[in-house]
Amino acid sequence: MGNHGQTEGGGALSLLAGRHLRWYALWTHSQCEQLVRGQLDGRGFEVFLPTIGVWSWRAGVKHKIRRPLFPGYLFVRDELSGARYVELLKARGLVGVLGGQDGGPGEIPESEIDAIRTLVNAELPAAPYPYLQTGQRVRITDGPLAGVEGILVDRRAGKGFLVLSVNLFRRSVAVEVDIASAVAA
């Protein structure tokens, strides 16, 4: 199921029922996202590694492969307190948990994770984009991204780019959308 970057480790969810679960961003060593995901999934953590399909040439043949949407980062949903936090930090290839303003682990809003998950599941071409904080915020009303909110930029000929951001680690991704399906959020 990891093919689309969807959450794995569903068996752990029943063990965590009733706990205060939040999303956190994990920073990994270069190209260690899969290694960290596999270890944490095996330890009962709910892990989300968003990936996108990209074309690659190998031995003169074009193949579509999956690459992390945010290289060097993945997400974990957990309570992250006490022994759970220590267990998480034992993962080989993990640099650390990104911090918030209070010095503790920085929480990521569920809405940001939901928007990224919708984009990954839609299988639309997406690409990294410079991090944005300003622009017209819109919600998509139609198609595979219906309900997703982001910042609309670069309008021309009825098309624009919808930029989705993870504010904690200041990364964005853009996908082309039809302007007719965007309404002010």
HELIX and SHEET records of a PDB file:
HELIX    1   1 GLY A    2  HIS A    4  5                                   3    
HELIX    2   2 GLY A   11  LEU A   15  1                                   5    
HELIX    3   3 GLU A   33  GLY A   42  1                                  10    
HELIX    4   4 ALA A   83  LEU A   89  1                                   7    
HELIX    5   5 GLU A  110  ALA A  122  1                                  13    
HELIX    6   6 GLY A  143  LEU A  145  5                                   3    
HELIX    7   7 ILE A  179  SER A  181  5                                   3    
SHEET    1   A 4 GLU A  46  PHE A  48  0                                        
SHEET    2   A 4 TYR A  73  ASP A  78 -1                                        
SHEET    3   A 4 ARG A  22  THR A  28 -1                                        
SHEET    4   A 4 LEU A  94  VAL A  97 -1                                        
SHEET    1   B 4 GLU A  46  PHE A  48  0                                        
SHEET    2   B 4 TYR A  73  ASP A  78 -1                                        
SHEET    3   B 4 ARG A  22  THR A  28 -1                                        
SHEET    4   B 4 GLU A 107  ILE A 108 -1                                        
SHEET    1   C 2 THR A  51  ARG A  58  0                                        
SHEET    2   C 2 VAL A  61  PRO A  68 -1                                        
SHEET    1   D 6 ALA A 126  TYR A 129  0                                        
SHEET    2   D 6 ARG A 171  ASP A 178 -1                                        
SHEET    3   D 6 LYS A 159  VAL A 166 -1                                        
SHEET    4   D 6 GLU A 149  ARG A 156 -1                                        
SHEET    5   D 6 GLN A 136  ILE A 140 -1                                        
SHEET    6   D 6 ALA A 182  ALA A 184 -1                                        
END                                                                             
